[in-house]
Amino acid sequence: MIQRIQTFFLVVVALITGVLPFFLNLWIDVDGKEIYAENELWISIAFYASTVLAVISILMYKNRQNQFVVNRLNMILNLFLLGFFVYRSLSLSGEAVVSEKGIGMLIPVFSIVFLVLANRAIKKDEDLVKSVDRLR
């Protein structure tokens, strides 16, 4: 059902990945220019894809197994984003002039945490339904 706790977690993921990357800077260039997700096309596409996957997962509340799989795909997408941000932060620190890392680089971490919490709740619901079916 749509009023479950995993829906709350998925709404938080959709808000985190759909809104925050465009308000929190990802990093600051050597020139002092703040880079947001909208400045890099493929990063904004990845954040939008994560938001769309979270919304699709919310709408799949009747099919918990597919919801679980969609959340896993979203976690993989966020892991790729996190890997890129780690690579980018490691290459930033090797510059002659020090650049700053932004707080927006932590968005995939929070998204993964909430996706894991949603998957745990989905698994708990699935186990509950299986135990009730066993009693019939």
C-alpha atoms as a printed R data frame, in Angstrom:
    type eleno elety resid chain resno      x       y       z
1   ATOM     1    CA   MET     A     1  0.000   0.000   0.000
2   ATOM     2    CA   ILE     A     2  1.058   3.553  -0.561
3   ATOM     3    CA   GLN     A     3  1.052   4.564   3.124
4   ATOM     4    CA   ARG     A     4  3.902   2.227   4.045
5   ATOM     5    CA   ILE     A     5  7.205   3.426   5.493
6   ATOM     6    CA   GLN     A     6  9.103   2.510   2.319
7   ATOM     7    CA   THR     A     7  7.001   5.068   0.452
8   ATOM     8    CA   PHE     A     8  8.235   7.739   2.856
9   ATOM     9    CA   PHE     A     9 11.847   6.651   2.290
10  ATOM    10    CA   LEU     A    10 11.367   6.668  -1.481
11  ATOM    11    CA   VAL     A    11  9.800  10.143  -1.379
12  ATOM    12    CA   VAL     A    12 12.847  11.339   0.560
13  ATOM    13    CA   VAL     A    13 15.108   9.803  -2.109
14  ATOM    14    CA   ALA     A    14 13.098  11.493  -4.868
15  ATOM    15    CA   LEU     A    15 13.381  14.856  -3.110
16  ATOM    16    CA   ILE     A    16 17.080  14.426  -2.330
17  ATOM    17    CA   THR     A    17 18.031  13.478  -5.884
18  ATOM    18    CA   GLY     A    18 15.512  15.703  -7.639
19  ATOM    19    CA   VAL     A    19 15.957  18.965  -5.770
20  ATOM    20    CA   LEU     A    20 19.154  19.146  -3.734
21  ATOM    21    CA   PRO     A    21 21.757  18.702  -6.539
22  ATOM    22    CA   PHE     A    22 20.524  21.895  -8.137
23  ATOM    23    CA   PHE     A    23 20.822  23.946  -4.927
24  ATOM    24    CA   LEU     A    24 23.951  22.464  -3.313
25  ATOM    25    CA   ASN     A    25 27.224  22.849  -5.159
26  ATOM    26    CA   LEU     A    26 29.109  19.705  -6.088
27  ATOM    27    CA   TRP     A    27 32.538  21.313  -6.178
28  ATOM    28    CA   ILE     A    28 34.231  24.645  -6.758
29  ATOM    29    CA   ASP     A    29 36.617  25.014  -9.697
30  ATOM    30    CA   VAL     A    30 40.074  26.519  -9.547
31  ATOM    31    CA   ASP     A    31 38.579  29.740 -10.911
32  ATOM    32    CA   GLY     A    32 36.182  29.911  -7.949
33  ATOM    33    CA   LYS     A    33 33.151  28.946 -10.044
34  ATOM    34    CA   GLU     A    34 30.656  26.759  -8.209
35  ATOM    35    CA   ILE     A    35 29.638  23.672 -10.170
36  ATOM    36    CA   TYR     A    36 26.079  22.426  -9.711
37  ATOM    37    CA   ALA     A    37 24.437  19.382 -11.269
38  ATOM    38    CA   GLU     A    38 22.889  21.565 -13.962
39  ATOM    39    CA   ASN     A    39 26.356  22.583 -15.177
40  ATOM    40    CA   GLU     A    40 27.278  18.977 -16.041
41  ATOM    41    CA   LEU     A    41 24.754  17.370 -18.388
42  ATOM    42    CA   TRP     A    42 25.335  13.721 -17.606
43  ATOM    43    CA   ILE     A    43 25.371  14.326 -13.840
44  ATOM    44    CA   SER     A    44 21.987  16.053 -14.035
45  ATOM    45    CA   ILE     A    45 20.680  13.206 -16.210
46  ATOM    46    CA   ALA     A    46 21.872  10.673 -13.626
47  ATOM    47    CA   PHE     A    47 20.175  12.586 -10.803
48  ATOM    48    CA   TYR     A    48 16.969  12.849 -12.821
49  ATOM    49    CA   ALA     A    49 17.129   9.124 -13.610
50  ATOM    50    CA   SER     A    50 17.492   8.395  -9.902
51  ATOM    51    CA   THR     A    51 14.454  10.557  -9.176
52  ATOM    52    CA   VAL     A    52 12.422   8.834 -11.884
53  ATOM    53    CA   LEU     A    53 13.411   5.392 -10.568
54  ATOM    54    CA   ALA     A    54 12.312   6.409  -7.059
55  ATOM    55    CA   VAL     A    55  8.940   7.633  -8.344
56  ATOM    56    CA   ILE     A    56  8.478   4.460 -10.407
57  ATOM    57    CA   SER     A    57  9.270   2.426  -7.323
58  ATOM    58    CA   ILE     A    58  6.674   4.366  -5.323
59  ATOM    59    CA   LEU     A    59  4.050   3.632  -7.969
60  ATOM    60    CA   MET     A    60  4.905  -0.095  -7.961
61  ATOM    61    CA   TYR     A    61  3.646  -0.580  -4.395
62  ATOM    62    CA   LYS     A    62  1.468  -3.547  -5.385
63  ATOM    63    CA   ASN     A    63  4.393  -5.530  -6.765
64  ATOM    64    CA   ARG     A    64  6.954  -5.586  -3.968
65  ATOM    65    CA   GLN     A    65  9.459  -7.814  -5.754
66  ATOM    66    CA   ASN     A    66  9.732  -5.478  -8.736
67  ATOM    67    CA   GLN     A    67  9.868  -2.523  -6.350
68  ATOM    68    CA   PHE     A    68 12.837  -4.180  -4.648
69  ATOM    69    CA   VAL     A    69 14.593  -4.662  -8.011
70  ATOM    70    CA   VAL     A    70 13.980  -1.056  -9.098
71  ATOM    71    CA   ASN     A    71 15.458   0.133  -5.795
72  ATOM    72    CA   ARG     A    72 18.522  -2.015  -6.405
73  ATOM    73    CA   LEU     A    73 18.969  -0.457  -9.849
74  ATOM    74    CA   ASN     A    74 18.665   2.972  -8.244
75  ATOM    75    CA   MET     A    75 21.342   2.005  -5.714
76  ATOM    76    CA   ILE     A    76 23.669   0.935  -8.531
77  ATOM    77    CA   LEU     A    77 23.100   4.257 -10.315
78  ATOM    78    CA   ASN     A    78 23.872   6.157  -7.111
79  ATOM    79    CA   LEU     A    79 26.997   4.038  -6.568
80  ATOM    80    CA   PHE     A    80 28.217   5.072 -10.023
81  ATOM    81    CA   LEU     A    81 27.554   8.709  -9.157
82  ATOM    82    CA   LEU     A    82 29.362   8.295  -5.858
83  ATOM    83    CA   GLY     A    83 32.296   6.639  -7.628
84  ATOM    84    CA   PHE     A    84 32.523   9.524 -10.058
85  ATOM    85    CA   PHE     A    85 32.436  12.037  -7.216
86  ATOM    86    CA   VAL     A    86 35.178  10.168  -5.348
87  ATOM    87    CA   TYR     A    87 37.286  10.063  -8.522
88  ATOM    88    CA   ARG     A    88 36.613  13.746  -9.105
89  ATOM    89    CA   SER     A    89 37.513  14.689  -5.538
90  ATOM    90    CA   LEU     A    90 40.751  12.714  -5.723
91  ATOM    91    CA   SER     A    91 41.701  14.417  -8.970
92  ATOM    92    CA   LEU     A    92 40.757  17.827  -7.545
93  ATOM    93    CA   SER     A    93 43.166  17.518  -4.661
94  ATOM    94    CA   GLY     A    94 46.086  16.927  -7.023
95  ATOM    95    CA   GLU     A    95 45.856  20.347  -8.625
96  ATOM    96    CA   ALA     A    96 48.404  23.086  -8.134
97  ATOM    97    CA   VAL     A    97 45.725  25.435  -6.812
98  ATOM    98    CA   VAL     A    98 43.452  23.808  -4.253
99  ATOM    99    CA   SER     A    99 39.797  23.454  -5.234
100 ATOM   100    CA   GLU     A   100 37.001  22.907  -2.772
101 ATOM   101    CA   LYS     A   101 34.685  19.956  -2.622
102 ATOM   102    CA   GLY     A   102 31.013  20.765  -2.195
103 ATOM   103    CA   ILE     A   103 28.438  19.259   0.110
104 ATOM   104    CA   GLY     A   104 26.502  18.057  -2.930
105 ATOM   105    CA   MET     A   105 28.955  15.192  -3.349
106 ATOM   106    CA   LEU     A   106 27.285  13.480  -0.389
107 ATOM   107    CA   ILE     A   107 23.855  13.322  -2.022
108 ATOM   108    CA   PRO     A   108 24.361   9.785  -3.427
109 ATOM   109    CA   VAL     A   109 25.402   8.563   0.040
110 ATOM   110    CA   PHE     A   110 22.167   9.782   1.639
111 ATOM   111    CA   SER     A   111 20.185   8.424  -1.284
112 ATOM   112    CA   ILE     A   112 21.763   4.967  -0.907
113 ATOM   113    CA   VAL     A   113 21.046   4.960   2.833
114 ATOM   114    CA   PHE     A   114 17.359   5.715   2.297
115 ATOM   115    CA   LEU     A   115 17.132   3.150  -0.526
116 ATOM   116    CA   VAL     A   116 18.580   0.491   1.784
117 ATOM   117    CA   LEU     A   117 16.038   1.429   4.458
118 ATOM   118    CA   ALA     A   118 13.238   1.196   1.882
119 ATOM   119    CA   ASN     A   119 14.449  -2.218   0.717
120 ATOM   120    CA   ARG     A   120 14.549  -3.470   4.305
121 ATOM   121    CA   ALA     A   121 10.938  -2.354   4.787
122 ATOM   122    CA   ILE     A   122  9.897  -3.986   1.496
123 ATOM   123    CA   LYS     A   123 11.599  -7.222   2.543
124 ATOM   124    CA   LYS     A   124  9.832  -7.093   5.910
125 ATOM   125    CA   ASP     A   125  6.459  -6.647   4.182
126 ATOM   126    CA   GLU     A   126  7.186  -9.491   1.794
127 ATOM   127    CA   ASP     A   127  8.123 -11.793   4.676
128 ATOM   128    CA   LEU     A   128  4.919 -10.831   6.506
129 ATOM   129    CA   VAL     A   129  2.772 -11.638   3.460
130 ATOM   130    CA   LYS     A   130  4.540 -14.988   2.997
131 ATOM   131    CA   SER     A   131  4.004 -15.918   6.645
132 ATOM   132    CA   VAL     A   132  0.291 -15.089   6.419
133 ATOM   133    CA   ASP     A   133 -0.029 -17.103   3.200
134 ATOM   134    CA   ARG     A   134  1.578 -20.042   4.958
135 ATOM   135    CA   LEU     A   135 -1.151 -20.049   7.604
136 ATOM   136    CA   ARG     A   136 -3.975 -20.390   5.052
